[in-house]
Amino acid sequence: MKHKKLFIPGPVEVSEDILDEMGHFMVGHRSKEYSELHGEVVSKLKKLLFTENEVYLGTHSSTGWMEAAIRNCGHKRILACVNGAFSKRWFQLAAPNKVEADKYEVEWGKGHDPKEIDKLLSTGKYDCFLVVHNETSTGVMNKLEEISDVLKKYPDVIFCVDSVSSMTGVKIEVDKLGLDVCLAGVQKAFALPPGLAVAAVSKKALEKSAKAENKGYYFDFVEFQKYQEKNQTPSTPAISHIFALNKQLDKFFAEGLDNRFSRHQEMADYIRNWAKKNFALFPEPGYESVTLTCINNTKGISVADLNKKLAEKDMTLSNGYGDLKEKTFRIAHMGDLTMKDMKELITAVDEILGL
Ligand SMILES: *Cc1c(COP(=O)(O)O)cnc(C)c1O
């Protein structure tokens, strides 16, 4: 198989030293060695997320924690914000888990209005609130701070955030924002292979979980907490991933978190400027994502053909998601990618399209 550099919003390009670290020799998951590794990884994740909350390591993709948030924290009725494919899926996960839910939906490409959220929560109907920070299907980044200001008025509502494609690319201060569940998979901005997902879970969410009636076992926060106290997980974790995550977190701190966040911003600015010059941005102004850019295909190019030609140059970008296929296309600028990669991609695209 030929190695194509990935400019898609997950899975993303993984550095060779991280791939190598996945080949670390095994240790038993109830051994002292594992507990040391687990403890180190968790304390680094807490530092990354500016939180005192526990961060659990789950062996599954992000969707697992999305389902977990519903099962552990949605007892009465959920309010789910929908503005794209992933937020729609989160809303839809309520029904098979037998939890009542309503959606607050805005047009794809638009961000959520905190005033509207306030109005809906003020009905007192809801005990759990779901929002996707960065809608990967539309390239919209919601305004977490403004939403958090609203949620602070409703301390009985559990505040759950999917930051799957934004975590590590932008600063997310879990404690300051008051997030009760903040989740992500590692195949996006973490730049690891898929298969592991992390969730920062507050005491409030844990107390709620303790009273949940239909939470099953695999995703039970209380079980995770019980084992976390021994620096372990309830069942065998993806140990290879955890070795690689440990190394990747060290690399984040060696780069410096602020440098990491500004590298993402710089790549976003570069791609947005290129997109505005040649096409148009899909998201409503002010809501453009920092980790991927969703471009309105105003020139009516064939995105599929563009990708075929890019493949000859060992690169690939992403077509639009679902109904937005060919109408939009997406360039991810997250993880380990740098300005050099961005320039390489844009040079190739310009050449192919004759721009
Ligand atoms: C990719 C993605 C998901 C789904 O993640 P999986 O790891 O495939 O379960 C959920 N939400 C967002 C915002 C995503 O980008």
The ligand as an ORCA input file, in Angstrom:
! r2SCAN-3c Opt
* xyz 0 1
  C     -15.000     11.771     14.180
  C     -16.008     12.370     15.057
  C     -16.874     11.599     15.842
  C     -16.940     10.112     15.766
  O     -15.774      9.584     16.178
  P     -15.444      8.011     16.179
  O     -14.087      8.044     16.759
  O     -15.516      7.561     14.768
  O     -16.431      7.328     17.035
  C     -17.739     12.249     16.696
  N     -17.782     13.587     16.770
  C     -16.979     14.359     16.025
  C     -17.078     15.845     16.143
  C     -16.068     13.782     15.150
  O     -15.258     14.561     14.427
*
